[in-house]
Amino acid sequence: MYRGRIERDFNSWIAKGLLQPDAARAMLAEYDARETVFSAGRVLMVMAAVLLSAAILLLVAANWDAIPRLVRVCGIIGLIWVFYLSAAACISRGFRGLGAALLVMATMTFGGAIALIGQMYHLSGDAADALLVWFAAACIAAITFRSAAISVLSGFLAWAVFAQLVLDNDASFEGNGLIYLVPVLVVIVIGLVRYTSAGIARHLAYLLALAWLGWLYIEISEMWLAGLLFGLGLLAFLAVSLPVSPVYRFARDAGAGPAFYSFLLAVLGLAALHTEIDGRGGEIALGATTLAVALGGVAIAGRLNGAVRFLGYAVFSAETLYLASETLGSILGTSGFFLISGVVVGLIAWMVIRLEKRLSAKPAVEGA
């Protein structure tokens, strides 16, 4: 999608005489040569590696009892080493796609080996413990080979740890305490993203952080925590969006994610505040705050961040309709509410069009 957009822009600039064809071809060739660029062939190769790993593990599990114990252990460990060494050989010779697939097979086989050996020797522990060991092994492999594919797999394993804790009802204050390691997993995955340039895993880490904070609010469900989530989200959004912030350039290097997900956290905090304040008074003040935050987010980061702009518009529209339903709707009835809603939506559309024109006309200014 991104490549197609920049190619269209290049063609338009060439037609207007703003860019030379040779320069455009050179820039596209440099972009295509990047390891992080999406490639259907690489994705299919990794998917094939996952399927082959599953087939091998199922084949071993089906004949597990017929294999002597020593042969089982040596065979599964040997298989892991064969995959890792083959991956190293492929990467050293420039076959990075095949190397990434072999790394995925090795890491998947390692996870299967944990389950099979644990079952064979009746080792104590639950699934979350095994997933944490698997996650640690994946992180070591990602660092050793600087593999973006394994970084993405580590992100999914971090999600698996969190999901396992929730499904096993260990995600509580009376649980085994592993749920509080989830923020550490988020930080580790973000570190892997920075080290291996695995952009997809960054979204897995951000979403996991939001899911964990959502779990925390569900466990406590207090107004102070809802306000804290809103405050943390708002402060983080300002920190990554304002050029005067010391972390602005670092956040810009990470793309649109930091601004969007911090803004989303602030919005989720406002939504939680709505549920806490409902029926206690103060809805109008909270509604005005929500409208101000939505417009402020669009004004601060909307020009360079389409996701923030879309979320800001959505929140502003939803909050406006909510306030209309709570005030005018109860007075005018259903038909009057729809009439007011139509007028409000029309005014929002007019405002959005004006704001879009203003944002598109404003020159981009990089922070110092």
DRENVEX-301645 format. One record per residue (C-alpha): x, y, z; residue number from 1. Coordinates in Angstrom, 2 decimals, always signed. Example, Ala and Ser with C-alpha at 12.3 -4.5 7.8 and 13.67 -1.06 7.14 Angstrom:
{r {+12.30,-4.50,+7.80},1}
{r {+13.67,-1.06,+7.14},2}
//
This chain:
{r {+0.00,+0.00,+0.00},1}
{r {+2.71,+2.47,+1.00},2}
{r {+4.89,+1.58,-1.98},3}
{r {+2.02,+2.07,-4.39},4}
{r {+1.30,+5.47,-2.88},5}
{r {+4.87,+6.73,-3.14},6}
{r {+5.13,+5.37,-6.69},7}
{r {+2.02,+7.33,-7.68},8}
{r {+3.46,+10.43,-6.02},9}
{r {+6.74,+9.96,-7.88},10}
{r {+4.92,+9.63,-11.21},11}
{r {+2.94,+12.77,-10.47},12}
{r {+6.08,+14.71,-9.55},13}
{r {+7.86,+13.45,-12.67},14}
{r {+4.97,+14.65,-14.84},15}
{r {+5.17,+18.09,-13.21},16}
{r {+8.93,+18.26,-13.68},17}
{r {+9.64,+18.22,-9.95},18}
{r {+11.53,+14.91,-9.95},19}
{r {+13.86,+13.22,-12.42},20}
{r {+12.89,+9.70,-13.59},21}
{r {+16.33,+8.27,-12.74},22}
{r {+16.10,+9.61,-9.19},23}
{r {+12.61,+8.15,-8.77},24}
{r {+13.74,+4.72,-9.98},25}
{r {+16.76,+4.83,-7.68},26}
{r {+14.64,+5.69,-4.66},27}
{r {+12.12,+2.94,-5.41},28}
{r {+14.95,+0.43,-5.87},29}
{r {+16.43,+1.43,-2.52},30}
{r {+13.03,+1.04,-0.86},31}
{r {+12.46,-2.39,-2.40},32}
{r {+15.87,-3.56,-1.18},33}
{r {+15.03,-2.96,+2.48},34}
{r {+14.60,-6.04,+4.63},35}
{r {+11.54,-4.60,+6.35},36}
{r {+9.58,-4.12,+3.13},37}
{r {+6.56,-6.39,+2.78},38}
{r {+7.15,-9.35,+0.49},39}
{r {+4.45,-11.90,-0.28},40}
{r {+7.12,-14.51,-0.92},41}
{r {+8.69,-14.03,+2.50},42}
{r {+5.33,-14.10,+4.24},43}
{r {+4.34,-17.31,+2.46},44}
{r {+7.70,-18.85,+3.29},45}
{r {+7.25,-18.10,+7.00},46}
{r {+3.69,-19.47,+6.88},47}
{r {+5.05,-22.63,+5.25},48}
{r {+7.60,-22.89,+8.05},49}
{r {+4.85,-22.66,+10.67},50}
{r {+2.82,-25.37,+8.94},51}
{r {+5.84,-27.65,+8.56},52}
{r {+6.70,-27.17,+12.22},53}
{r {+3.17,-28.11,+13.22},54}
{r {+3.29,-31.17,+10.98},55}
{r {+6.58,-32.34,+12.48},56}
{r {+5.37,-31.89,+16.04},57}
{r {+2.08,-33.67,+15.35},58}
{r {+3.93,-36.54,+13.71},59}
{r {+6.24,-36.87,+16.69},60}
{r {+3.35,-36.62,+19.16},61}
{r {+1.37,-39.27,+17.31},62}
{r {+4.21,-41.78,+17.64},63}
{r {+5.50,-40.55,+20.99},64}
{r {+4.93,-43.75,+22.93},65}
{r {+6.63,-45.89,+20.27},66}
{r {+9.89,-43.91,+20.49},67}
{r {+12.41,-44.73,+23.27},68}
{r {+12.78,-41.94,+25.83},69}
{r {+16.46,-41.20,+25.13},70}
{r {+15.78,-41.11,+21.39},71}
{r {+12.90,-38.72,+21.96},72}
{r {+15.01,-36.20,+23.87},73}
{r {+18.03,-36.42,+21.56},74}
{r {+15.85,-36.30,+18.48},75}
{r {+13.88,-33.20,+19.45},76}
{r {+17.00,-31.33,+20.62},77}
{r {+18.87,-32.36,+17.49},78}
{r {+16.02,-31.15,+15.32},79}
{r {+16.12,-27.74,+16.99},80}
{r {+19.86,-27.43,+16.42},81}
{r {+19.56,-28.52,+12.80},82}
{r {+17.04,-25.76,+12.15},83}
{r {+19.09,-23.09,+13.93},84}
{r {+22.37,-24.06,+12.24},85}
{r {+20.68,-24.26,+8.85},86}
{r {+19.20,-20.81,+9.43},87}
{r {+22.63,-19.43,+10.31},88}
{r {+24.12,-20.94,+7.15},89}
{r {+21.36,-19.48,+4.96},90}
{r {+21.61,-16.02,+6.50},91}
{r {+25.39,-15.96,+6.13},92}
{r {+25.01,-16.76,+2.42},93}
{r {+22.43,-14.05,+1.83},94}
{r {+19.29,-16.25,+1.76},95}
{r {+17.56,-14.21,+4.44},96}
{r {+14.02,-15.27,+3.54},97}
{r {+14.83,-18.97,+3.86},98}
{r {+16.86,-18.24,+6.99},99}
{r {+13.91,-16.49,+8.61},100}
{r {+11.67,-19.46,+7.79},101}
{r {+14.16,-21.88,+9.36},102}
{r {+14.40,-19.70,+12.46},103}
{r {+10.62,-19.80,+12.80},104}
{r {+10.71,-23.60,+12.46},105}
{r {+13.43,-23.84,+15.11},106}
{r {+11.57,-21.59,+17.56},107}
{r {+8.26,-23.35,+16.98},108}
{r {+9.95,-26.72,+17.48},109}
{r {+11.45,-25.44,+20.72},110}
{r {+7.98,-24.62,+22.02},111}
{r {+6.71,-28.05,+21.04},112}
{r {+9.72,-29.64,+22.73},113}
{r {+8.84,-27.91,+26.00},114}
{r {+5.38,-29.45,+25.94},115}
{r {+6.50,-32.92,+24.86},116}
{r {+9.40,-33.22,+27.30},117}
{r {+7.32,-31.76,+30.13},118}
{r {+4.66,-34.37,+29.46},119}
{r {+7.22,-37.17,+29.22},120}
{r {+8.94,-36.37,+32.53},121}
{r {+5.81,-35.07,+34.29},122}
{r {+7.47,-31.73,+35.03},123}
{r {+5.57,-29.38,+37.34},124}
{r {+4.34,-26.00,+36.21},125}
{r {+1.49,-24.57,+34.18},126}
{r {+1.11,-23.40,+30.60},127}
{r {+2.02,-19.80,+31.44},128}
{r {+5.41,-20.92,+32.80},129}
{r {+6.10,-22.89,+29.63},130}
{r {+5.09,-19.94,+27.45},131}
{r {+7.45,-17.67,+29.37},132}
{r {+10.33,-20.07,+28.75},133}
{r {+9.35,-20.20,+25.08},134}
{r {+9.20,-16.40,+24.95},135}
{r {+12.67,-16.14,+26.50},136}
{r {+14.10,-18.56,+23.94},137}
{r {+12.47,-16.62,+21.09},138}
{r {+13.97,-13.37,+22.40},139}
{r {+17.44,-14.91,+22.54},140}
{r {+17.06,-16.16,+18.96},141}
{r {+15.80,-12.76,+17.78},142}
{r {+18.79,-11.00,+19.35},143}
{r {+21.32,-13.58,+18.15},144}
{r {+20.17,-13.54,+14.53},145}
{r {+18.71,-10.01,+14.57},146}
{r {+15.58,-11.55,+13.10},147}
{r {+12.46,-9.46,+12.53},148}
{r {+10.41,-12.62,+12.01},149}
{r {+11.31,-13.98,+15.45},150}
{r {+10.61,-10.57,+16.98},151}
{r {+7.09,-10.79,+15.59},152}
{r {+6.79,-14.34,+16.95},153}
{r {+7.95,-13.03,+20.34},154}
{r {+5.17,-10.47,+20.22},155}
{r {+2.59,-13.19,+19.65},156}
{r {+4.10,-15.27,+22.46},157}
{r {+3.80,-12.30,+24.83},158}
{r {+0.12,-12.12,+23.90},159}
{r {-0.16,-15.89,+24.48},160}
{r {+1.21,-15.48,+28.02},161}
{r {-1.34,-12.78,+28.80},162}
{r {-4.22,-14.73,+27.26},163}
{r {-3.25,-17.90,+29.12},164}
{r {-3.22,-16.09,+32.44},165}
{r {-6.66,-14.61,+31.78},166}
{r {-8.17,-17.89,+30.58},167}
{r {-6.78,-19.78,+33.57},168}
{r {-8.22,-17.17,+35.95},169}
{r {-4.69,-16.42,+37.15},170}
{r {-5.10,-12.80,+36.04},171}
{r {-6.23,-11.51,+39.41},172}
{r {-4.82,-10.13,+42.62},173}
{r {-5.06,-13.63,+44.06},174}
{r {-3.34,-15.23,+41.04},175}
{r {+0.24,-16.37,+40.69},176}
{r {+1.60,-12.88,+40.08},177}
{r {+2.79,-13.50,+36.52},178}
{r {+0.18,-11.07,+35.22},179}
{r {+2.30,-8.23,+36.55},180}
{r {+5.17,-9.29,+34.29},181}
{r {+3.16,-8.35,+31.20},182}
{r {+4.46,-4.73,+31.12},183}
{r {+7.99,-6.17,+31.21},184}
{r {+7.14,-8.32,+28.19},185}
{r {+5.87,-5.20,+26.41},186}
{r {+9.15,-3.39,+27.03},187}
{r {+11.15,-6.40,+25.84},188}
{r {+9.15,-6.66,+22.62},189}
{r {+9.59,-2.94,+21.94},190}
{r {+13.32,-3.38,+22.50},191}
{r {+13.36,-6.22,+19.98},192}
{r {+11.48,-4.03,+17.54},193}
{r {+14.11,-1.32,+17.81},194}
{r {+16.95,-3.84,+17.46},195}
{r {+15.57,-5.90,+14.59},196}
{r {+13.41,-3.28,+12.79},197}
{r {+10.29,-5.43,+13.13},198}
{r {+7.58,-2.83,+12.65},199}
{r {+4.62,-5.23,+12.94},200}
{r {+5.68,-6.39,+16.39},201}
{r {+5.48,-2.78,+17.60},202}
{r {+1.69,-2.84,+17.22},203}
{r {+1.50,-6.15,+19.10},204}
{r {+3.37,-4.54,+22.00},205}
{r {+1.20,-1.41,+22.07},206}
{r {-2.03,-3.41,+21.93},207}
{r {-0.79,-5.73,+24.68},208}
{r {-0.06,-2.73,+26.88},209}
{r {-3.60,-1.40,+26.31},210}
{r {-5.09,-4.84,+27.00},211}
{r {-3.16,-5.11,+30.26},212}
{r {-4.30,-1.65,+31.37},213}
{r {-7.86,-2.62,+30.45},214}
{r {-7.53,-5.73,+32.62},215}
{r {-6.23,-3.56,+35.46},216}
{r {-9.26,-1.27,+35.22},217}
{r {-11.66,-4.23,+35.10},218}
{r {-10.06,-5.61,+38.27},219}
{r {-10.24,-2.31,+40.17},220}
{r {-13.01,-0.31,+38.41},221}
{r {-12.48,+2.90,+40.35},222}
{r {-12.84,+6.49,+39.19},223}
{r {-9.29,+7.36,+40.23},224}
{r {-7.88,+4.65,+37.97},225}
{r {-10.01,+5.80,+35.05},226}
{r {-8.70,+9.33,+35.59},227}
{r {-5.15,+7.98,+35.86},228}
{r {-5.47,+6.14,+32.54},229}
{r {-6.76,+9.31,+30.90},230}
{r {-3.97,+11.38,+32.40},231}
{r {-1.24,+8.93,+31.44},232}
{r {-2.57,+8.67,+27.90},233}
{r {-2.81,+12.44,+27.51},234}
{r {+0.67,+13.06,+28.90},235}
{r {+2.16,+10.35,+26.71},236}
{r {+0.39,+11.76,+23.65},237}
{r {+1.73,+15.25,+24.32},238}
{r {+5.21,+13.87,+24.97},239}
{r {+5.40,+12.04,+21.63},240}
{r {+3.55,+14.69,+19.58},241}
{r {+4.95,+18.07,+20.61},242}
{r {+8.26,+19.05,+18.98},243}
{r {+9.48,+20.63,+22.23},244}
{r {+9.36,+17.24,+23.97},245}
{r {+12.72,+15.50,+24.51},246}
{r {+11.27,+12.20,+23.26},247}
{r {+9.67,+13.69,+20.14},248}
{r {+12.33,+12.59,+17.66},249}
{r {+12.59,+9.15,+19.22},250}
{r {+8.81,+8.74,+18.89},251}
{r {+8.81,+10.01,+15.30},252}
{r {+11.36,+7.35,+14.39},253}
{r {+8.86,+4.76,+15.62},254}
{r {+6.21,+5.97,+13.16},255}
{r {+2.60,+6.88,+13.85},256}
{r {+2.10,+4.22,+16.53},257}
{r {+3.18,+6.06,+19.72},258}
{r {+0.94,+9.07,+19.08},259}
{r {-2.07,+6.98,+18.06},260}
{r {-1.93,+4.43,+20.87},261}
{r {-1.27,+7.04,+23.57},262}
{r {-4.21,+9.05,+22.21},263}
{r {-6.30,+5.87,+22.22},264}
{r {-5.37,+5.28,+25.88},265}
{r {-6.57,+8.79,+26.72},266}
{r {-9.84,+8.11,+24.88},267}
{r {-10.31,+4.81,+26.71},268}
{r {-9.71,+6.61,+30.00},269}
{r {-12.40,+9.12,+29.07},270}
{r {-14.77,+6.28,+28.21},271}
{r {-14.09,+4.72,+31.62},272}
{r {-14.76,+8.09,+33.27},273}
{r {-18.10,+8.26,+31.45},274}
{r {-19.13,+4.95,+33.01},275}
{r {-17.99,+6.06,+36.47},276}
{r {-19.62,+9.52,+36.35},277}
{r {-22.89,+8.33,+34.79},278}
{r {-25.70,+9.25,+37.18},279}
{r {-23.44,+11.19,+39.54},280}
{r {-23.52,+14.53,+37.72},281}
{r {-20.73,+16.19,+35.82},282}
{r {-21.59,+14.66,+32.43},283}
{r {-21.57,+18.06,+30.71},284}
{r {-18.11,+18.95,+32.06},285}
{r {-16.74,+15.56,+31.08},286}
{r {-18.35,+15.86,+27.65},287}
{r {-16.75,+19.26,+27.12},288}
{r {-13.40,+17.79,+28.17},289}
{r {-13.84,+14.94,+25.70},290}
{r {-14.66,+17.34,+22.86},291}
{r {-11.63,+19.46,+23.73},292}
{r {-9.34,+16.43,+23.81},293}
{r {-10.66,+15.18,+20.47},294}
{r {-10.14,+18.54,+18.76},295}
{r {-6.80,+19.05,+20.48},296}
{r {-5.54,+15.66,+19.31},297}
{r {-6.46,+16.47,+15.72},298}
{r {-4.88,+19.92,+15.94},299}
{r {-1.62,+18.66,+17.48},300}
{r {-0.95,+15.46,+15.53},301}
{r {-3.73,+15.15,+12.98},302}
{r {-1.87,+16.59,+10.03},303}
{r {+0.92,+14.00,+10.05},304}
{r {-1.00,+11.14,+11.64},305}
{r {-4.12,+9.96,+9.84},306}
{r {-4.99,+7.44,+12.57},307}
{r {-5.07,+10.15,+15.23},308}
{r {-7.13,+12.37,+12.94},309}
{r {-9.70,+9.64,+12.29},310}
{r {-9.94,+8.74,+15.99},311}
{r {-10.34,+12.38,+16.95},312}
{r {-13.15,+12.89,+14.47},313}
{r {-14.88,+9.70,+15.63},314}
{r {-14.66,+10.66,+19.31},315}
{r {-15.86,+14.22,+18.63},316}
{r {-18.84,+12.97,+16.62},317}
{r {-19.81,+10.28,+19.13},318}
{r {-19.52,+12.64,+22.10},319}
{r {-21.54,+15.35,+20.36},320}
{r {-24.35,+12.91,+19.60},321}
{r {-24.17,+11.59,+23.16},322}
{r {-24.52,+15.06,+24.64},323}
{r {-27.39,+15.84,+22.27},324}
{r {-29.20,+12.68,+23.32},325}
{r {-28.69,+13.42,+27.01},326}
{r {-29.91,+17.02,+26.78},327}
{r {-32.02,+17.94,+23.75},328}
{r {-33.08,+14.38,+22.97},329}
{r {-34.84,+13.88,+26.27},330}
{r {-36.71,+17.15,+25.76},331}
{r {-37.68,+17.00,+22.09},332}
{r {-38.37,+13.29,+21.81},333}
{r {-37.21,+10.81,+19.18},334}
{r {-38.05,+12.81,+16.06},335}
{r {-36.56,+15.96,+17.51},336}
{r {-33.41,+14.06,+18.46},337}
{r {-32.94,+12.81,+14.90},338}
{r {-33.47,+16.35,+13.62},339}
{r {-30.87,+17.73,+16.00},340}
{r {-28.53,+14.83,+15.20},341}
{r {-28.77,+15.58,+11.49},342}
{r {-27.93,+19.22,+12.08},343}
{r {-25.06,+18.31,+14.40},344}
{r {-23.59,+15.79,+11.96},345}
{r {-23.83,+18.36,+9.17},346}
{r {-22.01,+20.92,+11.29},347}
{r {-19.35,+18.34,+12.16},348}
{r {-18.90,+17.54,+8.48},349}
{r {-18.49,+21.24,+7.66},350}
{r {-15.97,+21.65,+10.46},351}
{r {-14.00,+18.57,+9.35},352}
{r {-13.82,+19.84,+5.76},353}
{r {-12.56,+23.22,+6.93},354}
{r {-10.05,+21.60,+9.27},355}
{r {-8.79,+19.22,+6.57},356}
{r {-8.21,+22.15,+4.21},357}
{r {-6.37,+24.01,+6.94},358}
{r {-4.19,+21.02,+7.77},359}
{r {-3.35,+20.32,+4.12},360}
{r {-2.39,+23.96,+3.55},361}
{r {-0.17,+24.12,+6.65},362}
{r {+3.49,+23.43,+5.83},363}
{r {+5.18,+20.58,+7.66},364}
{r {+7.63,+21.87,+10.23},365}
{r {+10.09,+19.48,+11.84},366}
{r {+10.90,+19.99,+15.45},367}
{r {+14.33,+21.22,+16.35},368}
//
